[in-house]
Amino acid sequence: MSEFPQLKNDTIIKAAFGEKTPYVPVWIMRQAGRYLPEFRELRQHHSFFDICETPELACQATLMPLRRFALDAAIIFCDILVIPKALGLNVRMVEGIGPVVDALENPSQIKTKLKLENDIDTELDYVYKAITLARHSLEGSVPLIGFAGSPFTLMSYMIEGQGSKTLSKVKRWLYQHPDECHQLLNLLTERIIQFLVSQVRAGAQLLQIFESNAFHLGPKQFNEFSMIYLNKISISVREKLQNDGLSNVPLILFAKGAHYALEALCDDSIHQYNVIGIDWTIAPEQAKTIANNRVTLQGNLDPCALYANQDDLDYLVEEMVNQFGTNRYIANLGHGIYPDVPWEHVTTFVNAVHKYSKRLNN
């Protein structure tokens, strides 16, 4: 591995491991995105996946928010659907719709449509190159987060073909073809594990798993079709990092809408996640009670709060920080930032997290 610059701000890593920090660290899901004028300018000249697949452009996008805001982490510019792409499915970004996938129409296509012989590390080498480039370009200013989508979220896109309000196609599979669902989830899990470990080898200093579709499942299905695979990912990634002599990086799990499973998500005896991300549908006090200092919590401001005027936003952030406190806490939104948020309000959000958490610590 390349010799990387020494890390100067390790606040988020300390918070992830439950250590005391001088203030609450903050980053934003989708922080390199269309709310930034410079990113919109980049998109005028390059398609979304061209940026993902060109290390220099992905690095450029990764660094954009760090030049505007006092964020405590960078996250590599990429997309969760690079794994379905690596398995041979056509994925394209359609204006007004989002990602569109050449979907699996029936379970037999798991073997006939997917290129299961494809090597993930070969197919996704561009991601690793972008990570290494970004890690050097950050010059140690903040840590770099790598990420992947969860098996169930990836399977959802591979069956639905795009985002869905009901997930009725994939849930039909869960009821009609449970064995084939487990087959697909298992093969995705193995590739996600490999992808995440290789990101650390390339320079990632934290890893986040996005389980974006947890809110479509009830407790029983979440446990059967998501949680067991999420647990396996954390345990296997941790083992492989140790066996390969790589850094013991913090693992973050964000399961949107899974407050019904928060007890299991916070149970550090069954998984190896250090941080559990939560959305805005659960009160901080309730989440803290359930977590009981077993994991660090991350979140959970409603992304729409960034539409509020800046004085109101400042108050909302103060309220959130006061409720979570400054121990075992990483500030974030409860989901990805929306593209029409005024970037100036992001400045207010980030600065308020630092201001009020420093005040609490003094």
ZABABA-729482 format. One record per residue: y, x, z of N, C-alpha, C in turn; residue in three letters. Coordinates in steps of 0.2 Angstrom, whole numbers, plus 2048, in hexadecimal, padded with zeros to 3 digits. Layout:
YXZYXZYXZAla...
***
This chain:
7FA804800800800800806804800Met80C8027FD8128067FD815806804Ser81880C80581C80D80B82280880BGlu82280380F8287FE80F82D801814Phe8337FE8138398008188377FD81FPro8398008248387FE82B83C7F782CGln8387F382F83B7EC8318407EC836Leu8467E983584C7EA83984C7E383DLys84A7DE83B84B7D783E8447D483FAsn8417D584483A7D284583A7CC84AAsp8407C984A8407C384F83B7BE84DThr83A7BC8478357B684582E7B8847Ile82C7BF8468267C18488247C184FIle8297C38538297C285A8287BB85CLys82C7B785A82C7B085B8257AD85AAla8227AF85481C7AC8528167AE857Ala8177B48598127B785E8137B5865Phe8197B186681A7AE86D81E7B3871Gly8217B886E8257BD87282C7BA873Glu8307BC8788377BA87983B7BD873Lys8407BA8718457BC86C84C7BA86EThr8517BE86C8587BD86E85B7B786BPro8587B486685A7AE8648547AB860Tyr8557A485E8507A185A8507A3853Val84B7A685084B7A784984B7A1844Pro84D7A283E84E79C83A84D79E833Val84979A82F84879A828847793825Trp84779281F84778C81C84278B816Ile83D78681783978581283C78380BMet83A78780683E7867FF8457897FFArg84678E80384C79180484F7947FEGln84B7967F984D7997F384C7937EEAla85178F7ED8507897E98567877E6Gly8567817E385B77E7DE86177C7E2Arg86277C7E986877B7EC86D7817EBTyr86A7877E986E78D7E987078D7E1Leu87778E7E187A78E7DA8777947D6Pro87579A7D987379F7D586B79E7D3Glu86879A7D78617987D58617947CFPhe86678F7CF86778A7C986978E7C3Arg86D7937C486F7987BE86879B7BBGlu86479E7C085E7A17BE85979C7BALeu8597967BC8557917B985878F7B2Arg85E7907B186178F7AA85D7937A5Gln85B7997A785879E7A285179F7A3His84E79C7A884779E7A98437977ACHis83D7967A98397907AC8377927B3Ser83578D7B783378E7BE82D7937BEPhe8287927BA8227967BB82479D7B8Phe82879E7B382A7A47B182D7A87B6Asp8317A57BB8347A97C082E7AB7C5Ile82A7A67C68247A87CB8207AE7C8Cys81F7AE7C281A7B27BF81E7B97BCGlu8247BA7BD8287C07BC82A7C37C2Thr8277C87C58287CB7CB82F7CC7CCPro8337CF7C783A7D17C883E7CA7CAGlu83D7C57C68407BF7C783E7BB7CELeu8387BB7CF8367B87D68397BC7DBAla8397C37DB83D7C77E08447C57E1Cys8477C47DB84E7C27DB8507BB7DEGln84B7B67DD84C7B07E084B7B07E7Ala8467B47E98447B57F084A7B77F4Thr84E7BC7F28537BF7F585A7BB7F5Leu85A7B67F18607B27F08637AF7F7Met85F7AB7FA8627A88008637AD806Pro8607B38068627B880B8697BB80ALeu86C7BB8048727BD8028787B8805Arg8767B280687B7AD80887A7AB80FArg8747AC8128737A98198707AE81DPhe8717AE82486E7B28298677B082BAla8637AF82685C7AD8278587B382ALeu8537B182E84E7B68318487B782EAsp8477B58288417B68238437B581CAla83F7B881883F7B68118387B380FAla8387AF80A8317AC8088317AE801Ile82B7B07FF82A7B27F882B7AC7F3Ile82F7AD7EE82F7A87E98297A77E5Phe8267A17E681F7A07E381E7987E3Cys8187967E281678F7E280F78E7E4Asp80E7897E88077887EB8027877E5Ile8047857DF8007837DA7FE7897D5Leu7FF78F7D87FD7957D47F67967D4Val7F27937DA7EB7947DA7E878F7D5Ile7EA7897D57E77857CF7E87887C8Pro7EE78B7C77EF78E7C17EA7947C0Lys7E97987C57E579D7C57DD79B7C3Ala7DC7957C57D57927C37D578E7BDLeu7DA78F7B97DA78D7B27DD7877B0Gly7E07837B57E377D7B47EA77E7B2Leu7EC77A7AD7F377A7AA7F87777AFAsn7FD77B7B28027787B68097797B3Val80D7747B38147757B18197717B5Arg81F7747B58247707B982876C7B4Met8287657B682B7607B283175E7B5Val83775E7B283E75C7B583D7547B7Glu83F7537BD83F74C7C083874A7C3Gly83374E7C182C74C7C482A7517C9Ile82B7587C782875D7CB8227607C8Gly81E7637CB8187667C88137617C5Pro8117637BF80C75E7BC8057637BBVal8007607BD7F97647BC7F57607B7Val7F17647B37EC7617AF7E67607B3Asp7E67597B57E27587BB7DA7577BAAla7D67587BF7CF7577BF7CE74F7BELeu7CA74D7B97CA7457B97C37437BCGlu7BF7477BD7B87457C17B574B7C4Asn7B174B7C97AE7507CC7AA7557C8Pro7A87537C27A47587BE7A975D7BBSer7AF75C7BB7B47617B87B57667BDGln7B37667C37B476C7C87B07727C5Ile7AB7717C17A77767BE7A97777B7Lys7AB7727B47AC7727AC7B37747ABThr7B87727AF7BF7737AD7C27797B1Lys7C077B7B77C27807BA7BF7877B8Leu7C378C7B87C07927B67BE7967BCLys7B97947BF7B77977C67B579E7C6Leu7B47A17C07B37A87BF7B97AC7C0Glu7BF7A97BF7C57AD7BF7C67B07C6Asn7C97B77C67CA7BA7CC7D17B97CEAsp7D27B67D47D87B47D77DD7BA7D7Ile7DB7C07D97DF7C67DA7E27C87D3Asp7DE7C87CE7E07C97C77E57C47C4Thr7E37BE7C57E77B97C37EE7B87C6Glu7EE7BA7CD7F47B97D17F87C07D2Leu7F67C57CE7F97CC7CF8017CB7CFAsp8037C77CB80B7C67CB80E7C47D2Tyr80A7C07D680D7BF7DC80D7C57E1Val8087C97E18077CF7E580D7D47E3Tyr80E7D47DC8137D97DA81A7D77DCLys81B7D07DC8217CD7DF8227CE7E6Ala81D7CE7EA81D7CF7F181F7D67F3Ile81C7DB7EF81D7E27F08247E47EFThr8277E17E982D7E27E78327DF7ECLeu8317D97EE8367D67F28367D97F9Ala8307DC7FB8307DF8028347E5802Arg8347E97FC8387EF7FB83F7ED7FBHis8417E87F78487E67F684B7E37FCSer8477E080184A7DE80784C7E480BLeu84A7EA80A84C7F080E84B7EF815Glu8467EB8178457EA81F8497E5822Gly84E7E281E8537DD82284F7D8826Ser84A7D58238477CF82683F7CF823Val83B7CC8278347CC8248337C781EPro82E7C981A82C7C58148267C0816Leu8277BA8148217B581581E7B480FIle8177B480F8137B28098107AB80BGly80D7A880680B7A180880679F802Phe8037998047FE7968007FE78E802Ala7FC78A7FD7FA7837FE7F4782802Gly7F377D8067EC77C8097E7779804Ser7E177A8057DC7778017DD7707FFPro7DE76C8047DF7658037E57637FEPhe7EB7678007F17667FC7EF7687F4Thr7EC76E7F47EB7707ED7E676B7E9Leu7E17697ED7DC7647EA7E075E7E8Met7E575B7EC7E87557EA7EC7567E4Ser7EF75C7E27F375D7DC7EE75D7D6Tyr7E87607D87E37617D27E075B7D0Met7E07567D47DD74F7D37E274A7D1Ile7E874A7D47ED7457D37F17477CCGlu7F174E7CB7F57507C57FD7517C7Gly7FF74E7CC80674F7CE80774C7D5Gln80D74D7D880E74A7DE80D7427DEGly80B7407E48097397E480B7357EBSer80D72F7EA80F72C7F08097297F4Lys8037297F17FE7267F47F772A7F5Thr7F772F7F07F17337F07EB72F7EFLeu7EC72A7EB7E67257EA7E07287E6Ser7E272D7E17DD7307DE7D87357E2Lys7DC7397E57D873E7E97D573A7EFVal7D87357F27D47327F87CE72E7F5Lys7CE72B7EF7C97287EC7C372D7ECArg7C47337EA7BF7397EA7BD73A7F1Trp7C173A7F67BF73B7FD7B97367FFLeu7BA72F7FD7B672A7FE7B072A7FATyr7B172B7F37AB72A7EE7A77317EDGln7AB7367EE7A773D7EC7A97427F2His7A77417F87A97457FD7A574C7FCPro79F74C7FA79C7537F97A07577F4Asp7A27547EF7A57587E97AC75A7ECGlu7AF7567F07B67587F37B575E7F7Cys7AF75E7FB7AE7648007AD76A7FBHis7A97697F67A876F7F17AE7727EFGln7B376D7EC7B97707EA7BE7737F0Leu7BE7707F57C17737FB7BF7797FDLeu7B877A7FD7B57817FF7B77867FAAsn7B77857F37B978A7EE7C078C7EFLeu7C47867F07CC7887F17CD78C7F7Leu7C978A7FD7CA78E8037C9795802Thr7C37977FF7C179E7FD7C77A27FAGlu7CA79E7F57CF7A27F17D67A27F4Arg7D779D7F87DD79E7FD7DD7A3801Ile7D77A48057D67AA8097D77B1806Ile7D47B18007D57B87FC7DD7B97FAGln7E07B37F87E77B37F67EB7B67FCPhe7EA7B38027EE7B48077ED7BB80ALeu7E77BE80A7E67C580C7E97CA807Val7E97C88017EC7CC7FC7F37CC7FCSer7F67C77FE7FD7C77FF8007CC805Gln7FC7CC80A7FD7D18107FC7D880DVal7F77D98097F67E08067FC7E2802Arg7FF7DD7FF8057DE7FA80B7DF7FEAla80B7DD8058127DE8098147D880DGly8117D280C8137CC8108127CD817Ala8177CB81B8177CD8238157C6827Gln8167C18248137BA8278107B6822Leu80C7B18238097AD81E80A7A6821Leu80B7A181C80C79A81E807796819Gln80379181C7FF78D818803786818Ile80478381280777D811802777810Phe8017738157FD76D815802767814Glu80476680E80976280C80775A80CSer80175980C7FE75280B7FB74F811Asn7FC7528177F875081D7FA74981FAla80074781D80274081F7FE73B81BPhe7FA73C8167F67378137F0736816His7EE73A81B7E773A81E7E8738825Leu7E37348277E273282E7DF738832Gly7DE7378397DB73D83D7D473F83APro7D073A8397C973C8377C873F830Lys7CC73D82B7CC7408257D0747825Gln7D57478297D874E8297D475382CPhe7D07518317CB7568347C675882FAsn7C375382C7BE7558277C0758821Glu7C575681E7C77598177CD75E817Phe7D075F81D7D576481E7D4769823Ser7D47668297D476B82F7CF77082FMet7C976E82E7C377382E7C5779829Ile7C87778237C977C81E7CF781821Tyr7D477D8247DA7818267D878682CLeu7D37848307D17888357CD78E832Asn7C978D82D7C579282A7CA797827Lys7CF7958247D47998217D779E826Ile7D979B82C7DC79F8317D77A5834Ser7D17A28357CC7A78387CA7AC833Ile7C97AA82D7C77AF8287CC7B4826Ser7D27B28257D87B68237D97BB829Val7D97B982F7D97BD8357D47C3835Arg7CE7C18337C87C58337C97CB82EGlu7CB7C88287CB7CC8227D17D1823Lys7D67CF8267DC7D48277DA7D982BLeu7D67D88317D47DD8357CF7E1832Gln7CA7DF82E7C57E382B7C87E7826Asn7CD7E58227D07E981D7D67EE820Asp7D77EE8267DC7F28297E37F0828Gly7E47EA8277EB7E78257EE7E482BLeu7F57E382B7F97E18307F67DA833Ser7F67D983A7F57D383D7FB7CE83CAsn7FC7CB8378027C88368027C1839Val8077BE83B8077B783D8057B2838Pro8017AD83A7FF7A78358037A1837Leu80679E832809798834806792830Ile80578C833802786830807781830Leu80977E82A80E77882A80A772827Phe80876E82B805768829809762829Ala80C76082481175A82480E754826Lys81175082B80F74A82D80974A831Gly80774F83380075083780175083FAla80774C84180874C84880274884CHis7FE7448487F874184B7F374684DTyr7F374C84A7EE75184B7F175784EAla7F77568527FB75C8547F776085ALeu7F375C85E7EF75F8637EA764860Glu7E676285B7E27668577E576C854Ala7EB76B8517EF77084E7F1775853Leu7F37738597F577885E7EF77B862Cys7E97798617E377C8647E1783862Asp7E47888657E378F8637DC791864Asp7D878D8677D178F8687CC78E862Ser7CF78A85D7CB7888577CE78B851Ile7D478E8517D779184B7DB79884DHis7DE79B8487E17A184A7E97A1848Gln7EB79A8477F279A8457F779B84BTyr7FC79F84A8017A184F80779B850Asn80879884A80E79484980C78D846Val80E78884980D78184681377E844Ile81477D83E81A77A83B81A77283CGly81F76F83E81F76883F82576583BIle82475E83982975B83682E75783BAsp83275383883775083C83574983FTrp82F74783E82C741840829741847Thr82974784A82774885182D74B855Ile82E74985B83374B860832752862Ala83675786383575D86583275D86CPro83475987083175987782A757877Glu82875287382175087281D75686FGln81F75986A81C75F86781B76586CAla82076687082076C87581A76A87ALys81A76487C81576288180E76387FThr80D761878806761875805769874Ile80976C872808774870807777877Ala80A77687C809779883809781882Asn80D78387E80E78B87E80878E87BAsn80378A8787FE78D8747FF79086EArg80478D86A80779086480E790864Val81179385F81879285E81978C859Thr81F78985A820783856826785851Leu82578284B82A78384682D77D843Gln83377C84383677684083D774843Gly83E76E84383C76884084176483DAsn84776783C84D76283A84B75F833Leu84D75883384D75482D851757828Asp84D75982285175C81D85775881BPro85775181C85D74D81A86374E81FCys86275182486775382986C758826Ala86A75B82186E76081E87475C819Leu87375681887875281587E75081ATyr87C75082088274E825888753825Ala88D75182789375582789275B82CAsn89576082B89376782E894766836Gln89976283889976183F89375E842Asp89175883F88B755841885759841Asp88575D83B87F76183A87E766840Leu88476984188476E84788276B84DAsp88476584F88176185587A760855Tyr87775E84F87075C84E86C76384FLeu86E76884D86B76F84E86B771855Val87177085887177186086C76D863Glu86C767862867762865860764864Glu85E76685E85876985C85676F860Met85A77486085977A86485877986BVal85D77586E85C773875855770877Asn85376C87284D76887484776D873Gln84777186E84177686D84177C872Phe84877E87484878487884878A874Gly84879087784879687384179A874Thr83C79887783679B877831798873Asn82D79C86F82879986B82B794866Arg83079686383379185E837795858Tyr83579285283879584C83C78F849Ile84278F84884678984584578983DAla84478383B84378283484577A833Asn84477882C84577182B83E76E82CLeu83D76782C83776482D833763826Gly83676682183376681A83876B816His83676B80F83A77080B84176D80AGly84677180984D76F80884E76C801Ile8527678018537637FB8587667F6Tyr8577657EF85B7697EB8637677EBPro8647617ED86B75F7ED86F7607F3Asp86C7647F88707667FE87576B7FDVal87B76A80088176F7FF87F775802Pro87F77B7FF87D781802881783808Trp88778180888B78280E88877F815Glu88577A81488277781A87C77B81CHis87977F81887378381A87678981EVal87C78B81D88079082188178D828Thr88378782888478382F87E783833Thr87878182F87278083286F787835Phe86F78C83186D793833871796839Val87879583887C79883D87C794844Asn87B78E84387A78A84A87478B84DAla86E78C84A86878E84D869795851Val86C79A84E86E7A085287279F858His87879B85687D79A85B87A797862Lys87779186187578D86686F79186ATyr86B79486686579786A86779D86ESer86C7A186B86F7A786F8727A4875Lys87679E87587979B87B874799880Arg86E79787E86979588286679B886Leu8667A08828627A68858677AA88AAsn86E7A988A8727AC88E8737A9895Asn
***
